[in-house]
Amino acid sequence: MKQIKIMILMAIMSFIPSLSIGQQYLGTSGLLHIPSAEMNHEGDARLGGHWIDKHMIPDTGFIASGEKYSTFDYYVSLTPFEWVEMSFTCTERKDYVDGPFKRKDRYASIKVRPIKERKYIPAIALGFNDVGTSAFNPNRTDVQLYFTNIYAAATKHFDLGGNELGVTMAYRHFFRGYNDKWNGLVGGVTFRPAFFPQGRAIVEYTGNELLVGADALLWNHLLLQVGIKDFKYFNFGLCLQINLLGNKYRY
């Protein structure tokens, strides 16, 4: 019965890319703004949202009355198997003039992990954010693709007396020129203390800025995350996490 539920959800999610086209702000696993090769647990489903400071979003598409603005998104994600994650995200947009949020940028994301982490081998993952057939024609102007990028990431964890140090390196490419500042090699480290393994501290370099932050899974279901860019600009989010297979994890 549990496997049947997963297959039904996979079938539903498979239609999402055709409709529209962490990183917790996407609903998938990762650090703050950069991807990693870590994966959520098999059967994990997430429903959440994130407040995103204007310095962390593209320089095009989020401007009203001539000024860039901060926004928020919400998402649903699923990890049907331990080697694949899928998510669907809606980012709120304003009209071209000041006023309430009236429009949405919708997109799907997928991450696959062909190589699982082993004693001497890092995990390797490949990811696609907001990527559809039209994304591979960058000259098209009738599609938005504000968040379109592809990446390859490697992550390795080390035990430090019961504490866990994670190291991630990734190569990322955005399809739109206004996101070039986030292209190329990016990386970060995480630290999960032995006295509180449900939480971790994060430091990362996005290719253009330094971010520090932390996240924690509370009561096995509530995931909180907060980050700050260049020690000036905050972003934060929370989500409800449930394992559809009935498994329980501390983090």
QUIJO-V364634 format. One record per residue. PSI is psi in whole degrees, 0 to 359 (* if undefined). Layout:
((PSI) (PSI))
This chain:
((318) (318) (326) (319) (317) (316) (323) (315) (322) (320) (319) (314) (332) (340) (345) (311) (324) (341) (333) (313) (*) (245) (78) (333) (349) (348) (353) (167) (157) (200) (238) (299) (349) (153) (163) (176) (5) (155) (151) (169) (149) (127) (353) (135) (140) (143) (117) (189) (165) (136) (128) (118) (150) (340) (355) (8) (165) (155) (359) (142) (347) (56) (129) (135) (36) (3) (142) (146) (157) (161) (189) (159) (171) (155) (165) (139) (160) (140) (87) (328) (163) (349) (5) (140) (145) (145) (159) (125) (141) (122) (127) (140) (149) (172) (180) (346) (168) (144) (187) (165) (122) (344) (165) (143) (116) (139) (159) (154) (151) (142) (133) (147) (95) (335) (120) (148) (135) (184) (315) (7) (129) (158) (144) (131) (150) (138) (156) (118) (129) (46) (121) (187) (321) (341) (336) (9) (83) (349) (351) (136) (358) (5) (151) (297) (43) (328) (14) (122) (159) (155) (161) (133) (149) (135) (135) (139) (147) (139) (125) (79) (38) (339) (158) (125) (125) (137) (128) (135) (140) (155) (127) (144) (120) (145) (336) (138) (332) (356) (15) (333) (342) (9) (161) (203) (132) (162) (171) (171) (151) (153) (121) (109) (147) (328) (345) (73) (346) (347) (162) (147) (147) (135) (131) (159) (122) (358) (346) (337) (165) (133) (142) (151) (192) (155) (165) (142) (115) (139) (28) (359) (336) (113) (122) (144) (141) (142) (159) (132) (127) (29) (27) (319) (123) (148) (150) (160) (168) (154) (158) (126) (126) (137) (115) (345) (359) (8) (149) (131) (145) (334) (*))
